[in-house]
């Protein structure tokens, strides 16, 4: 497939303060990408640079193989054929839904515009709300209006800045799924900025993890969770703890929970003598019959399961998921087993 957008070695400075540093990121036609990271890491600045709101200091941004940004030139925002959904939706409060959507439609006959508005409203099941004003809509409905207003001029790329941050938790998951379905139905390349990894994992084909103005890793949600490339990504994504591991003379890893045989480990994980290994809650299996015991120090009820925070051998913290009918008390010793599918090991 052709690359729809390529961000290559992009840097951005504000008053000699480095905001973005050598950013590399690309998306193919119809892919949904997500820029994920903690607050202040440069996510929105990168999105604004792609949109054309910020002049980059170095590097290039290509769209369909054509340069739209470099140090010397910057294609105007209105000529980039990109749509933008802002965090606060930016709907006009004095216009009804229909007028908000029509605002961005500058080409075509009156009938063509009306047909386009009706088509988009039907896509998001808001056909009966065209005469309502923004204040008469729920947060989810406002978000969908903002989305289809950005889609109305048929942009080639859609940019979304924290689009779900103002949505109530009880409807967010369904809304994220609905937006993904819509973007896939329309086959539009999209870039979404968020600090919420659950949103990123649910909506994106490709995720870029940012930290302190740099991209730490780019990949699928699965690979970023199970194959983090550095300790920041491992710590930022999901839940987990690190335990010390040491390679012995037989090439085995000695851990506080026992030996890990050499043939179970990828070759590239054996290059350090003293390491730390990431253990996710799904790597620790609760088994009442196990001889290996850990003490419950904290627990969180999550409906179908508990998240147990454990202490092994009085010094090693562990995390473990268990079905909610395994309701153990704080201070109780419970049986555990290692069941690791993906070994994630970093040098100390």
N, C-alpha and C positions, 0 to 999 in steps of 0.2 A: 504493500500500500504506500501511497505518497504521504510524505510528511506535510501536514497542514500548517504547523507552526514549529519553528525551531528557535530556541533561545540559546545562543552560543557565547560563552565567556562574557556574559553581561555583568557589568559593574555599574553602580550608581552611588554618587557622592552628593551629600547636602552640606554645603559650607565646610568642605574638607572632612566631614564625618562620613565614613564608609557605611552605606546602608545595604548595598548588595555587593557581593564579591564573587566574581567568576562563576556566575550561574549558568548551568547547562540543563536544558529540559526540552523535550519535544513531544508532540502528539501527532498521531496519524489522523486521517480523515475519519470523522464520526466518533473518535475516542473522547472519553470523559476523563479529564485529568484533575487532580486535586493537589493544591499546595497546602501542606499541613505543617503546623509548628506552633510553638508557644507564642503568647502575645509579645509583640515587639521584635519578632525575628526577621521582619522584612517581607512578609507574605503579601500584604496589600500594596506595598511599594512595587513589588514585582508585577502584580496584576496591573497597576497603574502604568507601569512602563510598557507592558504589552499593549495596553489600550491606547497609549500615546499621550497620556497626561503628564508623563515625566520624560525628560531627555536623558538618555543613558550616557554614562561617562566613557564606557568602552564596551567592545563586543558588538554583536549584531543580533537582530531579531528578524527572522525571515517568515513570510507568510506565502504559502504556495511557491516557495523558492525565490521569492522577490523580497529584497531588503526593504523593511519598513522603518527600521531604526538602526542607526549606528552613531558614532561620535559626531559625524558631520551633518547628518540629515535625519529628519523625523517626519514621517508621513502624517499629515493632520488627522486628528481623531475621526473626523467626519468622513474621511476617505479610506478608512481601514476596513469598512464593512464588518464591524464588530458591534454586538449588542452588550449592554451592561446592566446588571441588576445590582442595585446598591443595598447596603446593609439595612438602611431604614426605608427601603422600597422607593422613596422619593416620588410617591404619587401626588398629583395635584389635588389638594383638598377641595378646591372649588369646582372641580370637574367630576362628572359621573364616570362610571367604569368605561362606557363606550368612548367618551371623549378622551379619557386618559390613553386608551389604546390607539385611537385615531391620531393623537398628537404626533406620533413618530412616523406616520404614513404620509409622505409628501408626494408620492408618485401614484398614478393610476386614476381612473374615473371614480366618481362618487360611489357607483355601484360596486366597483372592484374593491374599494376600501371597506364598504359595508359588508361585503361577502367575506373579506379577510377577517374582520372583527368577529363576525358570527362563527366562522370556522374555528378561530382560536378559542373563543368562549366555550364552544362545544367540546373542544379538546380537554378543557379543564373543568367541565361540568358547571360553568357559571353563566350559561345562556339566559337564565332568569334574573341575573343581577346587573344587566347592562345599564340600567337606569339608576342604580344605587351609587351613593357617594362613598369614598373610602372609609369615613367614620362609621358607616353602617355595616361594614364588613368585619369579619373576624380576622385575626392575624394570619391564619392560613389562607383565607380568601384574598387578603391584600397581597400576600406573597405571590399567589398564582396570577393575580392581575399584573403585578410588576413583571413577572416572568413573561407573560404573553405580550405585554407592551414592548419588552425588549425583543421579542421574537417577531413582532408584527412586520418590520421592514425586511424580513428574511436575511438576517446577518449570516455571514459565513462562519463566524466564531462567536460564541456566547461566553461572556465573563461574568462571574457571580461572586460578590464579596460578602462572605458570611451570610448567605441567604436565609439560613434557618435559625439564626441566633435569637430572634425575637419570637420564636414559635414555642407554644406550650409543649412540654415533654410528652404529654399523652397523645398528641397527634403528630409529633415530629417524625417518628419512624415511618409512618404511612406516607407522610408528605414527601420525605426524601425518596422513598420508593416510587411514588407517583411521578416526581420530577425526573428521576432516572428513566422511567418508562417513556415519558414524553420526549426527552432529549434523544433517546434511541429511536423512537418512532419517526422523529423529524430528521434523524441522521446528522445532527449538528455537533461539530467539534466544540467542546466546552471546557472551561477552566474554572474551578471552584476554589475559593480560599476559605479555609476553616481552621479553627483550633480544636475541633471536636473529632477525635479519631473514629468514633462510631459512624458519624456522618461520612467521613472520607471512605471508610471501608465499605459502607453500604452503597455508595453512589459511583465511585471512581473505578475506571479500568487501570489507571496508573496513578501512583501517589508519589509526590516529591516531598521529602521531609526536610524542613528548613530549620536552621538554628543560627542565630547571630549573623544573619545576612548571607549565609552559605547554604547550599544544598548538601545535605549529609548522605542521602540515598534516594534513588528513584527506582520504583518497581511496583509490582502488584501488591495489593494489601496482604496477600498470603505470604509472599516472600519477605516483605518488610517485617511482618510479625514473627515468622519462623526463621528467617535468615538475615537478621540485622547485621549491617556491615561494621558498625562500631558501637561502643558502649552507650553513647548518647541515644542512638536510635533504640537500642535494646531497652534502655531505662525509660525512654519517653513513651514508647508504644506498649500498651497492655500492662499487665501486672507481672512482677517477677522479683526475684532476689538473686544475689550472686554468692556463690560459695567457692572457697579456695580449692584448687585442684593442682596436683603435682604429678609430673610424668616420672615413673620409676624406670629401672634399668631394663625392664621387659617391654617398655613402650606402653604400659597400661597407665590409666589415670587413677590416681589415688584421691578419693573424695571423702569427706566426713561420713557419707552414706554408704561407702564401700568402693570396691574396685570397678572400673569400667574397662573392659577388655579392649585391646588395641584394634581388633578386627571390627569392632562396632563403630569406630570413629573414622570420619573422613581424614584422608592423609594430611590435608592442609590445616587440620585442627591440632596436629601434633608438633607444631614447630616451636612451641615454647615449653620451657621446663616448669615454670611457675605461672599459673594462669588463674583466671576466675571463670566459672561456668554459670550461665544464666539458667535458672530454673523457673519455669512458668507454673501457675497453679495446676495446669493440665498435665504437667510432668510428674506430679506427685499424686499417686492414687491412694485413696483411703481404703484400707483393708483390715477389718477387725481381727483377722487371723494372722496378720503379719507379726513377726518377732521384732521388727524395727518399730520403735515407738517414739512419738513426739508429743509434747504437752501443748494443749490448747491455751493460748494466751489471749485470744480475741476471736470473735466470730461475727459475721454479718449475714443476716437472713435475707435471701434474695428470692424468696418464693419457692421455686423448684429446687433450689440448692442453697447450701451454706458456703460462704468463703471463710475458711478457717485460717487464722494466723497462728503458726505453730513455732515452738522452740525445740530444736533437736539437740540433745547432749548438752543442754543448759547454755548453749552459746550460738547456735546456728538458726537464724530465722528462716522459716519456710512458709509457703502458701499452698493451700490445697482446697479444691472444690469437692464437695460431697453432697449426695442427694439429701433433701431436707428432712427425710425421715431418720437420717443419722444425726440426731440432735444431741451433741455432746456438751458437757459443761465446761466452763472455764476452769483450768487447772487439771482437767482429766487427760490421761495419756491415751492416745489412739494409735492404731497400727497404720503404717504407711509403707508404700513401695515406690521405687523409681520406675517410671515407664516413659522413657525419653525417645521421641521419634527424630527430633532435630537437635543436634548438639551445637550449642552456641558458646564459643570459648574465646576469651580475650586475654591478651597479655596483661599482667598486673602493671 
